[in-house]
Amino acid sequence: MTDCLFCKIIAGEIPSTKVYENESVYAFRDINPQAPTHILVVPREHIGSVAELTSANSAAAAKCLEAVAEIARQEGLTGGYRVVSNCGDDAGQTVKHLHFHILGGERLGDRMA
């Protein structure tokens, strides 16, 4: 998608602070962190959100979650971390490209929002 912010970041058209990448996934630090560690993990394939996952493209989400585990180890999140994927406007999804937030580096509150 030519107008997708995350597609532009993946393509290197917009700078980011990369923390991980492979042939399927790109991960970078959030520019507005909500925790000491706040990393976004996105598939290179453009998928709008969890709502657009199908049997044909769900491997992209699986690759993202595999990357989440690797990144958490790399970042030293041994005490735990939260993985969040907002889906749609009511959930606060601002970029319509499937992505997973890794939040950690401190004890997170009990509330999810």
Number of C-alpha atoms within 10 A of each C-alpha: 11 7 7 13 15 25 19 14 18 21 12 10 11 11 11 15 12 15 15 17 17 11 8 15 22 22 28 20 18 19 11 7 12 13 15 10 19 21 29 24 29 28 28 22 16 16 20 17 19 17 10 12 15 9 6 7 13 13 14 20 23 12 17 23 18 12 22 22 14 12 19 20 11 12 14 12 17 11 9 13 18 13 17 13 17 18 20 15 10 8 10 10 16 11 16 17 23 27 28 23 24 26 24 23 18 13 11 13 7 6 5 7 5
